[in-house]
Amino acid sequence: MINTLVLKGEKYVVKINTLAPTACTAMTENLIPKQAFKVMTTESVAAGLLTLCRENSPNRYMVCAGAGGYASTHIYENDGGYLPPEQQTLENVTDLFDALNDASTQQELVGRYQQTDNFVAKTLAHMGIALP
């Protein structure tokens, strides 16, 4: 979805970025040590967020932020595998896990329909139909 929003936003000079915060909340209070609550401040997340709101901020970027730690996340997809309709079962998809986890064929998803195009191409190739 972010890739589609990026393409739509570009013509209006709107940048699309995301924030992946880590925070102490009521949901996490029994999962995170009490000492962590002192360093997992909203200010540490806000600093990461503000980097995405500047005029010269990047486009199509995800900042992870919390407790003074900052990182970026990118979405990758590998070549995966294909199963014809009659083989699309829990067991057969499970058997594909080695292919689904093969990092050697992964590429960053940056295009609007990149994932869909990949899946449709596999299906059409199986059916003997070549894409133009």
KOLNU-285973 format. One record per residue (C-alpha): residue in three letters; x, y, z; residue number from 1. Coordinates in steps of 0.25 Angstrom, whole numbers, m for minus. Last residue first. Layout:
N
{aa: ALA, xx: X, yy: Y, zz: Z, i: NUM}
...
END
This chain:
132
{aa: PRO, xx: 16, yy: m36, zz: m94, i: 132}
{aa: LEU, xx: 14, yy: m47, zz: m84, i: 131}
{aa: ALA, xx: 15, yy: m61, zz: m88, i: 130}
{aa: ILE, xx: 4, yy: m71, zz: m86, i: 129}
{aa: GLY, xx: 8, yy: m85, zz: m84, i: 128}
{aa: MET, xx: m2, yy: m87, zz: m72, i: 127}
{aa: HIS, xx: 10, yy: m89, zz: m62, i: 126}
{aa: ALA, xx: 15, yy: m76, zz: m69, i: 125}
{aa: LEU, xx: 2, yy: m69, zz: m66, i: 124}
{aa: THR, xx: 2, yy: m73, zz: m52, i: 123}
{aa: LYS, xx: 16, yy: m69, zz: m49, i: 122}
{aa: ALA, xx: 14, yy: m55, zz: m57, i: 121}
{aa: VAL, xx: 2, yy: m53, zz: m48, i: 120}
{aa: PHE, xx: 9, yy: m55, zz: m35, i: 119}
{aa: ASN, xx: 21, yy: m45, zz: m40, i: 118}
{aa: ASP, xx: 11, yy: m35, zz: m45, i: 117}
{aa: THR, xx: 4, yy: m35, zz: m32, i: 116}
{aa: GLN, xx: 16, yy: m33, zz: m24, i: 115}
{aa: GLN, xx: 21, yy: m22, zz: m33, i: 114}
{aa: TYR, xx: 8, yy: m15, zz: m34, i: 113}
{aa: ARG, xx: 12, yy: m1, zz: m29, i: 112}
{aa: GLY, xx: 27, yy: m2, zz: m29, i: 111}
{aa: VAL, xx: 37, yy: m2, zz: m18, i: 110}
{aa: LEU, xx: 38, yy: m16, zz: m13, i: 109}
{aa: GLU, xx: 52, yy: m19, zz: m10, i: 108}
{aa: GLN, xx: 57, yy: m31, zz: m16, i: 107}
{aa: GLN, xx: 60, yy: m45, zz: m11, i: 106}
{aa: THR, xx: 66, yy: m57, zz: m19, i: 105}
{aa: SER, xx: 77, yy: m61, zz: m9, i: 104}
{aa: ALA, xx: 68, yy: m59, zz: 3, i: 103}
{aa: ASP, xx: 62, yy: m72, zz: 1, i: 102}
{aa: ASN, xx: 51, yy: m73, zz: 12, i: 101}
{aa: LEU, xx: 39, yy: m75, zz: 3, i: 100}
{aa: ALA, xx: 47, yy: m86, zz: m5, i: 99}
{aa: ASP, xx: 50, yy: m93, zz: 8, i: 98}
{aa: PHE, xx: 35, yy: m91, zz: 12, i: 97}
{aa: LEU, xx: 30, yy: m97, zz: 0, i: 96}
{aa: ASP, xx: 26, yy: m110, zz: 7, i: 95}
{aa: THR, xx: 17, yy: m102, zz: 16, i: 94}
{aa: VAL, xx: 10, yy: m97, zz: 4, i: 93}
{aa: ASN, xx: 8, yy: m112, zz: m1, i: 92}
{aa: GLU, xx: 3, yy: m116, zz: 13, i: 91}
{aa: LEU, xx: m7, yy: m105, zz: 15, i: 90}
{aa: THR, xx: m13, yy: m107, zz: 1, i: 89}
{aa: GLN, xx: m12, yy: m100, zz: m12, i: 88}
{aa: GLN, xx: m9, yy: m112, zz: m21, i: 87}
{aa: GLU, xx: m22, yy: m113, zz: m29, i: 86}
{aa: PRO, xx: m21, yy: m98, zz: m32, i: 85}
{aa: PRO, xx: m7, yy: m98, zz: m37, i: 84}
{aa: LEU, xx: 5, yy: m95, zz: m27, i: 83}
{aa: TYR, xx: 15, yy: m85, zz: m30, i: 82}
{aa: GLY, xx: 28, yy: m82, zz: m22, i: 81}
{aa: GLY, xx: 36, yy: m71, zz: m15, i: 80}
{aa: ASP, xx: 44, yy: m61, zz: m23, i: 79}
{aa: ASN, xx: 48, yy: m53, zz: m11, i: 78}
{aa: GLU, xx: 41, yy: m41, zz: m5, i: 77}
{aa: TYR, xx: 47, yy: m29, zz: 2, i: 76}
{aa: ILE, xx: 41, yy: m18, zz: 10, i: 75}
{aa: HIS, xx: 51, yy: m8, zz: 16, i: 74}
{aa: THR, xx: 52, yy: m4, zz: 31, i: 73}
{aa: SER, xx: 60, yy: 7, zz: 36, i: 72}
{aa: ALA, xx: 67, yy: 8, zz: 50, i: 71}
{aa: TYR, xx: 67, yy: 17, zz: 62, i: 70}
{aa: GLY, xx: 70, yy: 14, zz: 77, i: 69}
{aa: GLY, xx: 68, yy: 25, zz: 87, i: 68}
{aa: ALA, xx: 58, yy: 17, zz: 95, i: 67}
{aa: GLY, xx: 49, yy: 15, zz: 82, i: 66}
{aa: ALA, xx: 49, yy: 17, zz: 67, i: 65}
{aa: CYS, xx: 47, yy: 10, zz: 55, i: 64}
{aa: VAL, xx: 48, yy: 19, zz: 42, i: 63}
{aa: MET, xx: 41, yy: 14, zz: 30, i: 62}
{aa: TYR, xx: 44, yy: 22, zz: 17, i: 61}
{aa: ARG, xx: 36, yy: 23, zz: 4, i: 60}
{aa: ASN, xx: 41, yy: 38, zz: 2, i: 59}
{aa: PRO, xx: 53, yy: 44, zz: 9, i: 58}
{aa: SER, xx: 52, yy: 57, zz: 17, i: 57}
{aa: ASN, xx: 56, yy: 70, zz: 11, i: 56}
{aa: GLU, xx: 43, yy: 77, zz: 15, i: 55}
{aa: ARG, xx: 44, yy: 71, zz: 29, i: 54}
{aa: CYS, xx: 33, yy: 62, zz: 34, i: 53}
{aa: LEU, xx: 40, yy: 48, zz: 33, i: 52}
{aa: THR, xx: 52, yy: 53, zz: 43, i: 51}
{aa: LEU, xx: 41, yy: 58, zz: 52, i: 50}
{aa: LEU, xx: 36, yy: 43, zz: 54, i: 49}
{aa: GLY, xx: 50, yy: 39, zz: 59, i: 48}
{aa: ALA, xx: 50, yy: 50, zz: 69, i: 47}
{aa: ALA, xx: 36, yy: 47, zz: 73, i: 46}
{aa: VAL, xx: 40, yy: 33, zz: 77, i: 45}
{aa: SER, xx: 50, yy: 37, zz: 87, i: 44}
{aa: GLU, xx: 41, yy: 48, zz: 92, i: 43}
{aa: THR, xx: 30, yy: 38, zz: 95, i: 42}
{aa: THR, xx: 39, yy: 31, zz: 104, i: 41}
{aa: MET, xx: 45, yy: 17, zz: 105, i: 40}
{aa: VAL, xx: 56, yy: 20, zz: 115, i: 39}
{aa: LYS, xx: 48, yy: 20, zz: 128, i: 38}
{aa: PHE, xx: 39, yy: 9, zz: 123, i: 37}
{aa: ALA, xx: 51, yy: 0, zz: 121, i: 36}
{aa: GLN, xx: 54, yy: m1, zz: 136, i: 35}
{aa: LYS, xx: 40, yy: m8, zz: 138, i: 34}
{aa: PRO, xx: 44, yy: m19, zz: 129, i: 33}
{aa: ILE, xx: 35, yy: m21, zz: 117, i: 32}
{aa: LEU, xx: 25, yy: m32, zz: 116, i: 31}
{aa: ASN, xx: 16, yy: m29, zz: 127, i: 30}
{aa: GLU, xx: 15, yy: m14, zz: 123, i: 29}
{aa: THR, xx: 13, yy: m17, zz: 109, i: 28}
{aa: MET, xx: m2, yy: m16, zz: 107, i: 27}
{aa: ALA, xx: m2, yy: m4, zz: 116, i: 26}
{aa: THR, xx: 8, yy: 3, zz: 108, i: 25}
{aa: CYS, xx: 23, yy: 4, zz: 107, i: 24}
{aa: ALA, xx: 27, yy: 8, zz: 93, i: 23}
{aa: THR, xx: 34, yy: 3, zz: 81, i: 22}
{aa: PRO, xx: 30, yy: 12, zz: 69, i: 21}
{aa: ALA, xx: 30, yy: 7, zz: 54, i: 20}
{aa: LEU, xx: 28, yy: 21, zz: 47, i: 19}
{aa: THR, xx: 24, yy: 21, zz: 32, i: 18}
{aa: ASN, xx: 27, yy: 30, zz: 20, i: 17}
{aa: ILE, xx: 19, yy: 36, zz: 9, i: 16}
{aa: LYS, xx: 24, yy: 49, zz: 3, i: 15}
{aa: VAL, xx: 14, yy: 58, zz: m4, i: 14}
{aa: VAL, xx: 19, yy: 67, zz: m15, i: 13}
{aa: TYR, xx: 5, yy: 66, zz: m22, i: 12}
{aa: LYS, xx: 9, yy: 57, zz: m34, i: 11}
{aa: GLU, xx: 18, yy: 49, zz: m24, i: 10}
{aa: GLY, xx: 6, yy: 46, zz: m15, i: 9}
{aa: LYS, xx: 0, yy: 36, zz: m24, i: 8}
{aa: LEU, xx: 13, yy: 28, zz: m26, i: 7}
{aa: VAL, xx: 16, yy: 28, zz: m12, i: 6}
{aa: LEU, xx: 2, yy: 24, zz: m8, i: 5}
{aa: THR, xx: 3, yy: 12, zz: m17, i: 4}
{aa: ASN, xx: 17, yy: 8, zz: m11, i: 3}
{aa: ILE, xx: 11, yy: 10, zz: 3, i: 2}
{aa: MET, xx: 0, yy: 0, zz: 0, i: 1}
END
